[in-house]
Amino acid sequence: MKEASPAIPLQPIEPTEGADKQPALALYLRHDFDVEGQLLDYAMHEGRLSNVHGKARHKPREH
């Protein structure tokens, strides 16, 4: 996987998850992801449009 920036060792992983999924959000936060923003009416869930959080890992992982 190519780094997002040669100056800052970021991993370009940007998942989205339903904004109402608190256990999933806690899991991402525990693994060094940050919420970058909320996408309104972005995904269909149970027949309704729902909001999702866009996340990215900004902290370099130690090898």
Phi, psi and omega per residue, in radians:
M1 nan 2.298 -3.131
K2 -1.368 2.439 3.102
E3 -1.222 2.603 -3.114
A4 -1.221 -0.551 -3.127
S5 -2.584 2.305 3.127
P6 -1.183 -0.447 -3.117
A7 -1.386 -0.543 -3.123
I8 -2.177 2.084 -3.062
P9 -1.312 1.362 3.108
L10 -1.722 2.577 3.021
Q11 -1.730 2.179 -3.076
P12 -1.361 1.224 3.094
I13 -2.015 2.068 -3.060
E14 -2.342 1.364 3.139
P15 -1.367 2.819 2.979
T16 -2.123 2.629 -3.138
E17 -2.604 2.580 3.123
G18 -0.930 2.343 -3.098
A19 -1.128 -0.353 3.139
D20 -1.598 0.070 -3.099
K21 -1.664 1.326 -3.070
Q22 -1.077 -0.701 3.100
P23 -1.087 -0.682 3.110
A24 -1.169 -0.726 3.114
L25 -1.057 -0.760 3.117
A26 -1.060 -0.679 3.116
L27 -1.115 -0.806 3.111
Y28 -1.083 -0.763 -3.132
L29 -1.110 -0.643 3.112
R30 -1.129 -0.455 -3.128
H31 -1.804 0.582 2.976
D32 1.206 0.465 3.013
F33 -1.668 2.615 3.061
D34 -2.092 2.546 3.042
V35 -1.346 2.120 3.132
E36 -1.587 -0.498 -3.121
G37 -3.126 3.021 3.112
Q38 -2.055 2.247 3.119
L39 -1.730 2.032 -3.057
L40 -1.440 2.371 3.135
D41 0.859 0.828 -3.013
Y42 -1.615 -0.599 -3.024
A43 -2.258 2.646 3.079
M44 -1.582 2.184 3.132
H45 -2.401 2.082 -3.121
E46 0.926 0.716 3.074
G47 1.404 0.111 3.131
R48 -2.241 2.621 3.015
L49 -1.268 2.416 -3.120
S50 -2.348 2.810 3.125
N51 -1.480 2.618 3.053
V52 -2.295 2.701 3.023
H53 -1.671 2.336 2.976
G54 -1.618 2.291 -3.076
K55 -2.217 2.743 3.042
A56 -2.619 2.671 3.071
R57 -1.619 2.105 -3.120
H58 -1.911 -0.142 -3.127
K59 -1.768 2.163 3.135
P60 -1.087 2.461 3.089
R61 -1.446 2.473 3.065
E62 -1.409 2.384 3.122
H63 -1.791 nan nan
